[in-house]
Amino acid sequence: MEKVGNHAVVMNDTSLSTIIFPLKGIRNFEVFLPQMMARVAELFGKHGKGFDGSNQTVVILPRSNRSIIGTMNDAKSFI
């Protein structure tokens, strides 16, 4: 990860459910992904929902990707 900020916004692209994930001490994707998936599973569990972490597609997009601006604006308003 280049120029990592303090937090990542993790979003379900269907529901726009959004999680703010702290990036303190995380400097590469190999560390980020398992921690992020565990956090998502934890939050699903708190709401009584199942989460199959091995059956997910994860896409990492830079903030500069103009195709997600609308979704990111929605996420910011939800946050």
The first five atom37 places (N, CA, C, CB, O) and aatype in JSON, in Angstrom:
{
  "aatype": [12, 6, 11, 19, 7, 2, 8, 0, 19, 19, 12, 2, 3, 16, 15, 10, 15, 16, 9, 9, 13, 14, 10, 11, 7, 9, 1, 2, 13, 6, 19, 13, 10, 14, 5, 12, 12, 0, 1, 19, 0, 6, 10, 13, 7, 11, 8, 7, 11, 7, 13, 3, 7, 15, 2, 5, 16, 19, 19, 9, 10, 14, 1, 15, 2, 1, 15, 9, 9, 7, 16, 12, 2, 3, 0, 11, 15, 13, 9],
  "atom_mask": [
    [1, 1, 1, 1, 1],
    [1, 1, 1, 1, 1],
    [1, 1, 1, 1, 1],
    [1, 1, 1, 1, 1],
    [1, 1, 1, 0, 1],
    [1, 1, 1, 1, 1],
    [1, 1, 1, 1, 1],
    [1, 1, 1, 1, 1],
    [1, 1, 1, 1, 1],
    [1, 1, 1, 1, 1],
    [1, 1, 1, 1, 1],
    [1, 1, 1, 1, 1],
    [1, 1, 1, 1, 1],
    [1, 1, 1, 1, 1],
    [1, 1, 1, 1, 1],
    [1, 1, 1, 1, 1],
    [1, 1, 1, 1, 1],
    [1, 1, 1, 1, 1],
    [1, 1, 1, 1, 1],
    [1, 1, 1, 1, 1],
    [1, 1, 1, 1, 1],
    [1, 1, 1, 1, 1],
    [1, 1, 1, 1, 1],
    [1, 1, 1, 1, 1],
    [1, 1, 1, 0, 1],
    [1, 1, 1, 1, 1],
    [1, 1, 1, 1, 1],
    [1, 1, 1, 1, 1],
    [1, 1, 1, 1, 1],
    [1, 1, 1, 1, 1],
    [1, 1, 1, 1, 1],
    [1, 1, 1, 1, 1],
    [1, 1, 1, 1, 1],
    [1, 1, 1, 1, 1],
    [1, 1, 1, 1, 1],
    [1, 1, 1, 1, 1],
    [1, 1, 1, 1, 1],
    [1, 1, 1, 1, 1],
    [1, 1, 1, 1, 1],
    [1, 1, 1, 1, 1],
    [1, 1, 1, 1, 1],
    [1, 1, 1, 1, 1],
    [1, 1, 1, 1, 1],
    [1, 1, 1, 1, 1],
    [1, 1, 1, 0, 1],
    [1, 1, 1, 1, 1],
    [1, 1, 1, 1, 1],
    [1, 1, 1, 0, 1],
    [1, 1, 1, 1, 1],
    [1, 1, 1, 0, 1],
    [1, 1, 1, 1, 1],
    [1, 1, 1, 1, 1],
    [1, 1, 1, 0, 1],
    [1, 1, 1, 1, 1],
    [1, 1, 1, 1, 1],
    [1, 1, 1, 1, 1],
    [1, 1, 1, 1, 1],
    [1, 1, 1, 1, 1],
    [1, 1, 1, 1, 1],
    [1, 1, 1, 1, 1],
    [1, 1, 1, 1, 1],
    [1, 1, 1, 1, 1],
    [1, 1, 1, 1, 1],
    [1, 1, 1, 1, 1],
    [1, 1, 1, 1, 1],
    [1, 1, 1, 1, 1],
    [1, 1, 1, 1, 1],
    [1, 1, 1, 1, 1],
    [1, 1, 1, 1, 1],
    [1, 1, 1, 0, 1],
    [1, 1, 1, 1, 1],
    [1, 1, 1, 1, 1],
    [1, 1, 1, 1, 1],
    [1, 1, 1, 1, 1],
    [1, 1, 1, 1, 1],
    [1, 1, 1, 1, 1],
    [1, 1, 1, 1, 1],
    [1, 1, 1, 1, 1],
    [1, 1, 1, 1, 1]
  ],
  "atom_positions": [
    [[0.85, -1.18, 0.0], [0.0, 0.0, 0.0], [0.89, 1.24, 0.0], [-0.96, 0.0, 1.22], [1.78, 1.37, 0.84]],
    [[0.65, 2.11, -0.91], [1.4, 3.35, -0.94], [0.58, 4.45, -0.28], [1.77, 3.73, -2.39], [-0.63, 4.52, -0.46]],
    [[1.25, 5.3, 0.47], [0.6, 6.45, 1.11], [-0.67, 6.05, 1.85], [0.29, 7.52, 0.08], [-1.74, 6.61, 1.6]],
    [[-0.55, 5.1, 2.73], [-1.7, 4.64, 3.5], [-2.14, 5.72, 4.45], [-1.37, 3.35, 4.26], [-1.32, 6.34, 5.13]],
    [[-3.44, 5.95, 4.51], [-4.0, 6.93, 5.44], [-4.24, 6.28, 6.79], [0.0, 0.0, 0.0], [-3.67, 5.23, 7.09]],
    [[-5.07, 6.91, 7.6], [-5.36, 6.41, 8.94], [-6.48, 5.38, 8.98], [-5.72, 7.55, 9.84], [-6.52, 4.55, 9.88]],
    [[-7.38, 5.42, 8.0], [-8.54, 4.55, 7.99], [-8.88, 4.11, 6.57], [-9.74, 5.24, 8.64], [-8.55, 4.79, 5.6]],
    [[-9.55, 2.97, 6.48], [-10.11, 2.52, 5.21], [-11.63, 2.5, 5.36], [-9.56, 1.1, 4.79], [-12.15, 2.2, 6.43]],
    [[-12.33, 2.83, 4.29], [-13.77, 2.7, 4.26], [-14.07, 1.39, 3.53], [-14.47, 3.94, 3.56], [-13.72, 1.23, 2.36]],
    [[-14.71, 0.47, 4.24], [-15.06, -0.83, 3.67], [-16.56, -0.82, 3.46], [-14.62, -2.03, 4.6], [-17.33, -0.54, 4.38]],
    [[-17.0, -1.14, 2.23], [-18.4, -1.01, 1.9], [-18.92, -2.22, 1.15], [-18.63, 0.24, 1.09], [-18.24, -2.76, 0.27]],
    [[-20.13, -2.64, 1.49], [-20.83, -3.64, 0.71], [-21.46, -2.9, -0.46], [-21.91, -4.42, 1.56], [-22.23, -1.97, -0.25]],
    [[-21.13, -3.3, -1.68], [-21.57, -2.53, -2.84], [-23.06, -2.67, -3.13], [-20.78, -2.95, -4.05], [-23.59, -1.92, -3.95]],
    [[-23.74, -3.61, -2.5], [-25.18, -3.76, -2.7], [-25.97, -2.97, -1.67], [-25.58, -5.23, -2.65], [-26.87, -2.21, -2.02]],
    [[-25.64, -3.16, -0.41], [-26.41, -2.53, 0.67], [-25.86, -1.16, 1.06], [-26.44, -3.43, 1.88], [-26.54, -0.4, 1.74]],
    [[-24.64, -0.85, 0.64], [-23.92, 0.35, 1.05], [-23.63, 0.36, 2.55], [-24.7, 1.59, 0.67], [-23.32, 1.4, 3.12]],
    [[-23.73, -0.82, 3.2], [-23.3, -0.92, 4.59], [-21.82, -0.57, 4.63], [-23.58, -2.36, 5.18], [-21.04, -1.07, 3.82]],
    [[-21.45, 0.27, 5.57], [-20.12, 0.82, 5.59], [-19.46, 0.6, 6.93], [-20.15, 2.3, 5.25], [-20.09, 0.76, 7.98]],
    [[-18.18, 0.24, 6.9], [-17.38, 0.06, 8.1], [-16.14, 0.93, 7.95], [-17.0, -1.44, 8.32], [-15.5, 0.93, 6.9]],
    [[-15.81, 1.66, 8.99], [-14.54, 2.4, 9.03], [-13.54, 1.48, 9.71], [-14.68, 3.79, 9.79], [-13.76, 1.03, 10.83]],
    [[-12.43, 1.2, 9.03], [-11.44, 0.26, 9.53], [-10.14, 1.0, 9.81], [-11.22, -0.89, 8.53], [-9.55, 1.57, 8.88]],
    [[-9.66, 1.01, 11.06], [-8.39, 1.7, 11.35], [-7.21, 0.97, 10.71], [-8.18, 1.81, 12.87], [-7.17, -0.26, 10.69]],
    [[-6.27, 1.72, 10.2], [-5.11, 1.14, 9.51], [-3.82, 1.26, 10.31], [-4.93, 1.8, 8.18], [-2.74, 1.04, 9.76]],
    [[-3.9, 1.59, 11.59], [-2.7, 1.73, 12.4], [-1.92, 0.42, 12.39], [-3.07, 2.14, 13.86], [-2.45, -0.64, 12.74]],
    [[-0.66, 0.49, 11.99], [0.21, -0.67, 11.95], [0.03, -1.56, 10.73], [0.0, 0.0, 0.0], [0.76, -2.54, 10.57]],
    [[-0.91, -1.24, 9.86], [-1.14, -2.05, 8.66], [-0.49, -1.35, 7.47], [-2.68, -2.26, 8.4], [-0.81, -0.21, 7.15]],
    [[0.42, -2.05, 6.83], [1.13, -1.44, 5.7], [1.09, -2.29, 4.44], [2.57, -1.2, 6.08], [1.71, -1.94, 3.44]],
    [[0.34, -3.41, 4.48], [0.22, -4.19, 3.25], [-1.11, -4.94, 3.24], [1.4, -5.17, 3.1], [-1.75, -5.13, 4.28]],
    [[-1.49, -5.36, 2.07], [-2.77, -6.02, 1.86], [-2.85, -7.36, 2.59], [-3.02, -6.22, 0.38], [-3.92, -7.74, 3.06]],
    [[-1.73, -8.06, 2.68], [-1.71, -9.38, 3.32], [-2.07, -9.3, 4.8], [-0.33, -10.01, 3.15], [-2.63, -10.25, 5.34]],
    [[-1.78, -8.19, 5.45], [-2.16, -7.98, 6.84], [-3.59, -7.44, 6.92], [-1.17, -7.0, 7.54], [-4.37, -7.85, 7.79]],
    [[-3.94, -6.54, 6.02], [-5.25, -5.9, 6.04], [-6.39, -6.87, 5.81], [-5.3, -4.82, 4.99], [-7.37, -6.86, 6.56]],
    [[-6.29, -7.72, 4.79], [-7.42, -8.55, 4.37], [-7.95, -9.47, 5.48], [-7.02, -9.39, 3.19], [-9.15, -9.44, 5.74]],
    [[-7.12, -10.27, 6.15], [-7.69, -11.14, 7.19], [-8.29, -10.36, 8.36], [-6.62, -12.07, 7.71], [-9.3, -10.77, 8.93]],
    [[-7.67, -9.24, 8.72], [-8.22, -8.43, 9.81], [-9.56, -7.8, 9.42], [-7.22, -7.33, 10.21], [-10.49, -7.75, 10.22]],
    [[-9.64, -7.33, 8.19], [-10.88, -6.73, 7.71], [-11.99, -7.78, 7.64], [-10.66, -6.09, 6.33], [-13.11, -7.51, 8.06]],
    [[-11.68, -8.96, 7.12], [-12.7, -10.02, 7.02], [-13.17, -10.46, 8.4], [-12.13, -11.23, 6.24], [-14.36, -10.73, 8.58]],
    [[-12.28, -10.53, 9.37], [-12.66, -10.9, 10.74], [-13.59, -9.85, 11.33], [-11.42, -11.07, 11.63], [-14.55, -10.18, 12.02]],
    [[-13.3, -8.58, 11.07], [-14.14, -7.49, 11.58], [-15.53, -7.54, 10.95], [-13.49, -6.13, 11.31], [-16.53, -7.35, 11.65]],
    [[-15.6, -7.79, 9.66], [-16.9, -7.89, 8.98], [-17.69, -9.06, 9.56], [-16.71, -8.07, 7.45], [-18.88, -8.92, 9.83]],
    [[-17.05, -10.2, 9.76], [-17.73, -11.37, 10.34], [-18.25, -11.05, 11.74], [-16.77, -12.58, 10.39], [-19.35, -11.45, 12.1]],
    [[-17.45, -10.34, 12.52], [-17.85, -9.94, 13.88], [-19.1, -9.06, 13.84], [-16.71, -9.19, 14.58], [-20.04, -9.27, 14.61]],
    [[-19.11, -8.09, 12.95], [-20.25, -7.18, 12.86], [-21.51, -7.9, 12.36], [-19.92, -6.01, 11.94], [-22.61, -7.63, 12.84]],
    [[-21.35, -8.8, 11.39], [-22.5, -9.58, 10.93], [-23.06, -10.39, 12.1], [-22.09, -10.52, 9.76], [-24.28, -10.45, 12.29]],
    [[-22.17, -11.02, 12.87], [-22.58, -11.83, 14.01], [-23.36, -11.03, 15.04], [0.0, 0.0, 0.0], [-24.33, -11.52, 15.61]],
    [[-22.93, -9.79, 15.28], [-23.64, -8.93, 16.24], [-25.08, -8.66, 15.82], [-22.9, -7.61, 16.39], [-25.93, -8.37, 16.66]],
    [[-25.34, -8.76, 14.53], [-26.68, -8.53, 14.0], [-27.4, -9.84, 13.69], [-26.62, -7.66, 12.76], [-28.44, -9.85, 13.02]],
    [[-26.83, -10.95, 14.18], [-27.47, -12.25, 13.98], [-27.41, -12.77, 12.56], [0.0, 0.0, 0.0], [-28.23, -13.61, 12.18]],
    [[-26.46, -12.3, 11.79], [-26.32, -12.72, 10.39], [-25.08, -13.6, 10.23], [-26.23, -11.49, 9.45], [-24.07, -13.4, 10.91]],
    [[-25.17, -14.56, 9.36], [-24.01, -15.38, 9.04], [-23.12, -14.69, 8.03], [0.0, 0.0, 0.0], [-23.58, -13.86, 7.25]],
    [[-21.85, -15.03, 8.06], [-20.9, -14.45, 7.11], [-19.89, -15.51, 6.72], [-20.19, -13.2, 7.72], [-19.15, -16.01, 7.57]],
    [[-19.84, -15.84, 5.45], [-18.89, -16.83, 4.93], [-17.71, -16.08, 4.32], [-19.58, -17.76, 3.88], [-17.73, -15.71, 3.15]],
    [[-16.67, -15.89, 5.13], [-15.5, -15.12, 4.69], [-14.73, -15.76, 3.55], [0.0, 0.0, 0.0], [-13.99, -15.07, 2.85]],
    [[-14.9, -17.06, 3.36], [-14.17, -17.73, 2.27], [-14.92, -17.67, 0.95], [-13.9, -19.18, 2.64], [-14.42, -18.16, -0.06]],
    [[-16.11, -17.07, 0.95], [-16.91, -16.99, -0.26], [-17.24, -15.53, -0.58], [-18.21, -17.82, -0.11], [-18.4, -15.17, -0.78]],
    [[-16.21, -14.69, -0.61], [-16.38, -13.27, -0.84], [-15.45, -12.8, -1.95], [-16.12, -12.47, 0.46], [-14.41, -13.4, -2.2]],
    [[-15.84, -11.73, -2.6], [-14.97, -11.07, -3.55], [-14.6, -9.71, -2.96], [-15.67, -10.91, -4.95], [-15.47, -8.93, -2.57]],
    [[-13.31, -9.44, -2.89], [-12.83, -8.18, -2.33], [-12.15, -7.41, -3.45], [-11.86, -8.42, -1.13], [-11.27, -7.93, -4.14]],
    [[-12.56, -6.16, -3.62], [-11.96, -5.29, -4.63], [-11.44, -4.05, -3.91], [-13.0, -4.91, -5.75], [-12.18, -3.4, -3.17]],
    [[-10.18, -3.74, -4.12], [-9.57, -2.56, -3.53], [-9.47, -1.49, -4.61], [-8.16, -2.88, -2.91], [-8.84, -1.7, -5.65]],
    [[-10.09, -0.34, -4.36], [-10.09, 0.74, -5.34], [-9.53, 2.01, -4.71], [-11.5, 0.99, -5.89], [-9.84, 2.3, -3.55]],
    [[-8.72, 2.76, -5.44], [-8.2, 4.02, -4.91], [-9.32, 5.07, -4.88], [-7.01, 4.52, -5.76], [-10.29, 4.99, -5.63]],
    [[-9.15, 6.03, -3.99], [-10.13, 7.12, -3.9], [-10.26, 7.87, -5.21], [-9.76, 8.08, -2.79], [-11.3, 8.47, -5.47]],
    [[-9.23, 7.86, -6.01], [-9.25, 8.62, -7.27], [-10.04, 7.91, -8.36], [-7.84, 8.86, -7.74], [-10.22, 8.48, -9.44]],
    [[-10.53, 6.69, -8.11], [-11.31, 5.97, -9.11], [-12.66, 6.67, -9.26], [-11.49, 4.48, -8.7], [-13.52, 6.56, -8.39]],
    [[-12.86, 7.38, -10.36], [-14.05, 8.21, -10.56], [-15.33, 7.38, -10.7], [-13.87, 9.08, -11.79], [-16.42, 7.94, -10.55]],
    [[-15.24, 6.09, -10.97], [-16.44, 5.28, -11.14], [-17.17, 5.02, -9.83], [-16.09, 3.96, -11.79], [-18.31, 4.57, -9.85]],
    [[-16.53, 5.29, -8.68], [-17.19, 5.03, -7.4], [-17.52, 6.29, -6.63], [-16.32, 4.15, -6.55], [-17.9, 6.22, -5.46]],
    [[-17.41, 7.45, -7.25], [-17.64, 8.72, -6.55], [-19.04, 8.77, -5.95], [-17.44, 9.9, -7.5], [-19.19, 9.15, -4.79]],
    [[-20.08, 8.4, -6.71], [-21.44, 8.44, -6.17], [-21.58, 7.54, -4.96], [0.0, 0.0, 0.0], [-22.16, 7.94, -3.95]],
    [[-21.07, 6.34, -5.05], [-21.15, 5.41, -3.94], [-20.39, 5.94, -2.74], [-20.61, 4.04, -4.35], [-20.88, 5.83, -1.61]],
    [[-19.23, 6.51, -2.94], [-18.46, 7.05, -1.84], [-19.18, 8.24, -1.21], [-17.07, 7.47, -2.32], [-19.14, 8.4, 0.01]],
    [[-19.84, 9.07, -2.01], [-20.61, 10.17, -1.45], [-21.75, 9.63, -0.6], [-21.16, 11.07, -2.57], [-22.04, 10.18, 0.47]],
    [[-22.41, 8.57, -1.06], [-23.46, 7.94, -0.25], [-22.88, 7.41, 1.04], [-24.14, 6.8, -1.03], [-23.48, 7.57, 2.11]],
    [[-21.72, 6.77, 0.96], [-21.09, 6.2, 2.16], [-20.75, 7.3, 3.17], [-19.81, 5.43, 1.77], [-20.98, 7.14, 4.36]],
    [[-20.22, 8.42, 2.67], [-19.89, 9.51, 3.58], [-21.13, 10.04, 4.28], [-19.2, 10.64, 2.82], [-21.08, 10.38, 5.46]],
    [[-22.24, 10.12, 3.56], [-23.46, 10.62, 4.2], [-23.97, 9.62, 5.24], [-24.55, 10.89, 3.14], [-24.49, 10.03, 6.28]],
    [[-23.82, 8.31, 5.0], [-24.22, 7.3, 5.98], [-23.32, 7.37, 7.2], [-24.17, 5.89, 5.37], [-23.79, 7.22, 8.33]],
    [[-22.03, 7.58, 6.98], [-21.07, 7.63, 8.09], [-21.35, 8.83, 8.95], [-19.63, 7.66, 7.57], [-20.66, 9.05, 9.94]]
  ]
}
